Amino acid sequence: MMALWGVVMLFVVLQYRALENSNRSVTALQDSVIHLRNTLYFREPYRTNRSSDLALNIQQVYSLRRQLELDWQGRWLQPDMSQLLYVTDRFIELTQSFVAIELSLSDFVERLNQSRDSYVSQPDIQLRYWQIGSYVLQALYTEGQQSPQLYRTFDHILQYSYQLPEQERNELQRTLTSVSSLLSKYAESDNQVTKLLEHQVHDEVTLVAIKLQQDFKWLTILAMASSVTALVLVVWLLRREQQLLPESDALSAKHEQGHNPVPQTKVMAAENSAPVFSAIAGDNAGLIEPQVLSSEVDMPAMLNALDNDQASVYLLLEVFVEDHQHDAQQISQLLVSDREAAERKVHSLKGVASSLGAKGLKEIATDIELKLKQGGTPSGGELQSLAKQLQQTLASARHWLSLQVDG
């Protein structure tokens, strides 16, 4: 029983540790997703300046997503993470697309500054680059993205480029092409921000976190229930064992602990003493056949151990006949279904045999008990010998009881 409880508790501990790892990864993923989402609430200029931080946040979310997948794979009783992993991948892809737009703006500004600085000696061309920067800023961060004047200005700059030498013309036209591409992409950025703020990953990671907390609760309930059940069963087994031990086992303990062996000469004298026969069989029983004294039950030793208390001796015999007459058959059956119960019954029979002075029954019961404790199984011959010795001891006990009744 304790082994089963130990297995259950080991299972609970292992599952608790696995859930704890998953919960730690889910919590970290949730914090990173929330942090990234909060960054999206910033206004465009500040958000663009933080585009590098956004890229780093995406890498962190991806790393946590990989860790969560590793924690989840091959684990028992874990919440289903497949949906969370899927929506996290889509969230990462959408965020990467958004950050690419933000980074392209930063790259464009840097290239525009370099081009403008390269024409310090040509103020007229430099002025066009200043105009491009100004109108791009207006288009991105004001309501003038669709202003016709904006595009007319870019068209005038394009017409101006045809008047320039080839190198200057090509560079200015490439800048205007970048402006067109940038404004087209940036027009989609607001839509992507809305999708990111309302993305399913926010709800899914919260749902998985709730499921993990529920699993923690059920594991705690399982551990408490198994512990209480084990405690109840242990108490029940102890009480049952106490009920199975007959009163003769207590007398056996008293005999083995407090009895001083009677010298052989004294026993022989008692066996050949007519007053002992009278005490056992009664005043009118007459002489008892000598061979009865060599039978399985050692009456003189029992009387000596119990201070010649005949009532206790006959009570012990009655208990033995009543409670142990079927022990051999029951032990054979218990060896198949419950070895521990079989061992307890053999131990009880050994104690009673010791109290009765039945040396043959005690010896075979001792041998069988020792084999059971060592993990072995009694042979058929040993069980037959036990049954034979038990029947002989029962016959001897019934004989002494009949003498009492006759007396």
N, C-alpha and C positions, 0 to 999 in steps of 0.2 A: 504494500500500500504506500509506504513511504517512497519507494522507488518510483511508483507512478506519479506521486505528487512532485517528486524531484524532476521528472521528465516534463510535466506540465509547467513547472516554474522555469525550467531552462528554456522551454519554448517561449514563454512569456517574455523572459529577459532578452532573448535574441530578437524577437519581433519588436520589442520596445526600442532596442538600440537601432534596428533598421528604420523604424518609424521616426525616431529622433533625428537620424541622418537626413531622411527625406524631408522632415519638417524644417530642419535647418536650411536645406537647399531651397525649399519653397518660400520660406520667409525671406531669404536673401534675394531670390528672384523677384518677389513681390516688392521689396524695398527698392530694387534697382529700376523696375518698371515704373513705379510711382515717381521716383526721382527724375527719370527721363521725361515722363509726362509733365511734371511740374515745370521742367525747362521749356516746354513748348508754349507755356502761357506767356513767356516774355515777348515783348514787342520785337519787330523784325530786326532793327539794327543791333540790339543787344543779343538777340538769338543768333544772328549771323556771326557775331564775335565769339560766340560759344560753340561754334560748329565743331571745332576740334574736340571740345569736351563731350559733345554729343557722340562723336565717333568712338571715343573711349568708352562711353556708357554702353554703346551697342556691343562692343567687345566684351564688356563685363556681363551683360545680359546673356550673350551667347555662351560664355564660359559657364555661367550658372545653369543654363539650360542643359549643357553637356553633363555637368555634374549630377543634375537631377535625373537625367536619363540613366546614368551609370548606377545611381542609388536605387532606381526603380526596377531595372531589369533583373529578372531571376528572383525577385522577392515575393514571399507569400503574404497574403492578406494585406496587400498594399492597395490604396485607391488607384483607379485607372488614370494613368498620367498621359495616355496617348493623345487625348484631345488638347491638353495643356501644351504638350510638346509641339503639336501641329500649329496651334494658333500663335505660339511663341515664335516659331519659324516665320510665319506670315508677318508678324509684328516686326521682326528684325529686318525682313526684306523691305517692308514699307518704310521703316525708319532709315535704312541705308539709302533708299532712293531719295528721301527727303534731305538727308545730310549731304548727299552728292550735289544737290541743287545749292545748298547753303555754301558748300566748299567751292563750287564753281563761281559763285559771286565773289568770294574772297580772292580766288585766283584772277578773276577778271579785274578787280580793283588794283591788284598788285601789278598786272601787266599794263593797265592803263597809266598808272603812275610812272612806270619805267619808260613807256612811250612818250609821255608828256615831258619827262625830264630830258629825254634825248633830243628834244627840239627847242632847247633854251635859246639857241642862236637863230631859230626860225619862229618868231613870235606868231606869225599868221597860222602856221600849222599847229603850233602849241595851243593856240586859242581854240581850234576845233576839238582838240582832246579835252580841254576844259569844258567845252559845251557838251561833249558826249557824257562826261562824268556827271555834270550837273543834271542833265535830262534823265540819265539812268537813275540817279538818286530820286528825282521827282517821280519817275514812273514806278519805282519799287516801293517807296515809302509814303506816297500820297495817293490821292484818288485819281491821279492823272494817267494811269496805265493805258487807258484807251483814248487819250486825248489826241484828236487829229493834228493839233499843233506839234505834238511830240514827234509824230512820224513825218510831218512836213520838214521839221528841223533836221532829222536824220537824212531825209532825202536831199536837202540842200547841201549837207556835208558830203553826201555821196557824189553829187554833181560837182562839188568843189574838188573832190579827189581826182577827177579826170584831168584837171589842169596841172597836177603835180608830176614830177618825174616818176619813173616806174617804181622804184623802191619805196618812196614815200606813199605813192598811190596804193600799192599793194598792201602796205602795213595799215593804212587808214581804212581800207575796205575790209581787211580781215577783222579789224576792231569793230566795224559796223556789223559785220556778220555775227560776231560774238554777242553783240548787244541784242540782235534779233533772237538768237537762240536762247540767250539768258532770260529775256523777257517772256519768251514762250514757256520756258520751264517754270519760271517763277510764278506764272499765272496759275500753275497747278499746285504750288506749294501750300496755299491756304486750304485747298481741298484735302491735301494730304495731312495737314495738321489736324483738321477736323476728324479724319479717319483715325488718326493715331490717338486722339483724345477719347474717342468713343470706341476704341478697339475692343474686341471680345476678350483679349488676353487679361484685361483688368478684372472682369467677372470670373473668368476661368481659374485664375490663380487664387482668387478669394474662395471659390468653391472647393478647390483641392485642399486649401488650408483648413477649411471647416471639416472636411471629411477626415483629415489626419487627426484633428482634435477628437472627433467621434471615435476613431480607432483607438486612440490613447485611452478614452473612457472605457471602451469595451475590454481592452486588455487589463485595465485596473480591476474591473468587475470580475473578469475571469480569474485573476490572481487571488482576489479576496474569496471568491466562491470556492476555488479549489483548496485554499488553505482551511476554510471553515469546514468543508466536506472531509478533508483529511483528518482534522482534529476530532470531528464527530465520530468518524470511523475508528480512530485509534481508541477513543474512550469506549466505544461500543465493544471493540475487540477485547479490551482489558476487562470489562465487566463480564463478557461472555467466557473468557478464560477463567475468571474467578468462579463463575457458576459451574464450569465443567470440572473444576478440581473438587473431588469428593472429600468428604470429611476424613476419609481414610488417609488422604494425602497429608493432611495436617497432623494426623497421628503418626504417620511415617516420618515427618520432619522431626517430631518430638522424639521418636524412637532413635533416629539416626544422630540427632544432636545431643541427646541427654542420656542415651542408653550406654551403660558400661557392659561390655560382653561378659556373659556368665562363664566362669571357668568350666572347662569341659568336664571336670570331675563332678562339679555341682550339677550340671545338666544330666549327666549319667545317673547321678544319685536321684535326681528328680524323676527321671524316666522310670526308675525301678522302685519308686516310693508309692506305696498304696495310698497314703493320704492325698497325694497329688491327683491320683485317679478319682478319688472321692470328690475332691474339690471341683474337678472338671465335670464329671458325670453326675454328681449328686450323691447324696448319702445312700440311696437305694439302687445305684446303678450297678454295683458289684464290680468285679475286676474287669478291666478293659483288655482286649486282645493286645499282646505285645507289638504285633506288626503295625497297629494303628499309630503307635508312637513314632514309627519311622516313616510315616506318610508325609505328604507335602507340607501340611500346616504344622508348624512347630508350636504347639500349645504351651509347653513349659516356658519357652522363651517369651511368648506373648504375655503370659501371666506375670513373669518376672519383670518385664518391661513396664507393665501397667500396675505394678504393686498389688498383684493378685486380685485386681478388680474384675471379677468374672462378668459383670454386666457390660463393662466396656469391651471386653474381649468378644462376647457374643454379638454385641452391636456391630463391632468391626467386621465380624464374619458375615452378618446379615447384609451389611452395606456392600461388602465384596461380592457376595452372590447376586445381589439385586442389581448392582451397577456395572459389573464387569463380566457377566456371563457371556456377553456377545462381543467382547472386545476384539477377539481374533478376527472375526468376520468384518467388523467395522474398520479395523486397521487395514485390512486388505483392500477394502473399498476406498478408503481415504487416500491410500497411496496413489490412486489413479486421479482423484479429483482435488485433493487438498493435502499436500505433503506436510505442511505446518501443523494442521489438525491431527494428522496421523502421528507426528512426532510428539505432540502434547499427550495424546492418548497412550502412547507407549511409555512416556515418562510417568504418567499417572499410574499405569499398571505396574511399572517397576517399583514405585513407591509403596503401593499396596502389598506387593509380593514381599518387599523388605519387612513391612510391618507384620506380615503373617509368618515370616521366617521361611517362606517358600523359596529355597535357594535355587532350585532348577528354573522356576518361572522368572526369578529376578535376573539370573544370568542371561537367559535368552533375550529378555526384554532389554537388558543393558547393551547387549551386542547389537540389537536392531536399532536402538536409539543412537548409539555411537555411529553406526553406518549412515543413518539419516542425517545426522549433524554434519558428517563429512561429505554429504551430497550424493551418497550412494543409494542403492535400492536393495532391500532384503531379497534374498533368493527364495524360490518356492519351498526349498527344504527348511529354511529358517522360519518361514511363516507356518509351515506344518508343525515344526517343533514347538513354536509358540502356542499353537492351538492345542497340541497334545498336553503340554505342561499346564496350560490354563484349565483344561478339562480335569486333569488329575487333581489340581489344587482346588477346583470347585467341588469335586467329589469328596475330598478330604474335609473341606469347610462344611459341606452339608452333613457329613458324618458327625462332626462335633456338634453341629446344631441339633441333630436328631437325638444325640445323647442328652442334650439339655432339655429338649422337649419330653423325652422319655422320663428324665429325672423329675 
